[in-house]
Amino acid sequence: MELVALLSSGKGTWSQVAGVIKRGEWDKIILIGDNFAKQFKSEKDFEFIEIDSSRIMGLKNEIHKKLQGKIKGTEVALTIASGTGKEHMALISALLTLPVGIRFTALTMDGIIFL
C-alpha cells in the first residue's frame, strides 16, 4: 500500500510521520509539505510534493493536480498527524477526487494501526 503523509507545522508531528514511515511496509511514500518541509529526512526513499497555497480550494486543487498519476492502487494509507484542519480537508478532498480510498494510519505503542 502507498503512504501519503502531510508534513506541516506542529511540535513533534514530524516524529509521528517518521515513525509511520519507518515502521510500515510501504510500496511508495509520498510526503506533502511546504518549502520548509523539504528539510525532512528519512531512511526510506520518498517522493516530496511541495505545496504553497493559502486558500483552501486553491490548496485542494494544487494537491489534486500534483498527485494525479502518482498513486497506483485503489486506496492509500494516510497520516495527518501533522498539519492544520484546512490542510487536512484539502488533502482528503484531493485524494477522494482522484479517486482513491483512504485508510487513516497512525503509529501507536503497538505499532502501525489503521483506523
C-alpha positions in Angstrom: 0.0 0.0 0.0 1.2 3.5 -0.7 1.6 6.0 2.2 0.6 9.7 1.8 1.6 11.9 4.7 1.3 15.6 5.3 4.3 17.4 6.8 3.4 20.7 8.3 3.8 22.7 11.5 3.3 21.4 15.0 5.8 20.4 17.6 6.7 16.8 17.4 4.4 16.0 14.5 7.3 15.1 12.2 8.4 12.4 14.5 4.9 10.7 14.2 5.3 10.8 10.4 8.9 9.5 10.6 7.7 6.6 12.8 4.9 5.6 10.4 7.4 5.6 7.6 10.0 3.6 9.5 7.7 1.0 11.0 5.5 0.4 8.0 6.0 -1.6 4.8 5.1 0.8 2.0 5.1 0.3 -1.7 5.6 4.0 -2.2 5.8 7.0 0.2 4.5 10.5 -0.8 5.1 13.4 1.5 3.3 16.7 1.0 4.5 19.9 2.6 5.7 23.5 2.1 9.2 24.6 1.3 10.3 24.2 5.0 9.2 20.6 5.0 11.9 19.8 2.4 14.2 19.5 5.3 12.6 16.3 6.4 14.9 13.3 6.4 14.1 9.6 6.3 16.0 6.3 6.0 13.4 5.2 3.4 13.0 6.8 -0.1 10.1 9.1 -0.6 8.7 11.4 -3.1 8.1 15.0 -1.9 5.3 17.2 -3.3 5.7 20.9 -2.4 2.6 22.9 -1.8 2.2 26.6 -1.4 -1.3 27.9 -1.2 -3.2 29.9 1.4 -6.8 29.4 0.2 -8.4 26.0 0.9 -9.8 25.5 -2.6 -6.5 26.5 -4.1 -4.7 24.1 -1.8 -7.1 21.2 -2.7 -6.7 21.9 -6.4 -2.9 22.1 -6.1 -2.6 18.9 -4.2 -5.0 17.1 -6.6 -3.1 18.2 -9.6 0.3 17.2 -8.2 -1.0 13.8 -7.1 -2.5 12.8 -10.4 -0.8 9.8 -11.8 1.3 9.2 -8.7 -0.9 6.7 -7.0 -1.3 3.2 -8.5 -3.6 1.4 -6.0 -7.2 1.9 -5.2 -6.5 3.1 -1.6 -3.8 4.8 0.3 -2.6 4.8 3.9 -3.0 8.4 5.1 -1.4 10.0 8.1 -2.5 13.5 9.1 -0.8 13.7 12.5 0.9 16.9 11.2 -0.9 19.9 9.8 -3.9 22.1 10.2 -7.6 21.3 9.7 -7.6 23.4 6.5 -4.6 21.3 5.1 -6.3 18.1 6.2 -9.5 18.9 4.5 -7.8 20.0 1.3 -5.7 16.8 1.2 -8.6 14.4 2.0 -10.7 16.1 -0.6 -7.9 15.9 -3.2 -7.4 12.2 -2.6 -11.2 11.4 -2.8 -11.5 13.3 -6.1 -8.6 11.3 -7.7 -10.5 9.0 -6.8 -8.7 6.8 -4.2 -9.9 5.3 -0.9 -8.3 6.3 2.4 -7.2 4.2 5.4 -6.2 6.6 8.2 -2.9 5.4 9.7 -1.2 6.1 13.0 1.8 4.9 15.0 0.9 3.6 18.5 2.9 1.8 21.2 1.7 -1.4 19.5 2.9 -0.4 16.0 1.1 0.8 12.9 -2.7 0.8 13.1 -5.3 1.6 10.5 -8.3 3.5 11.9 
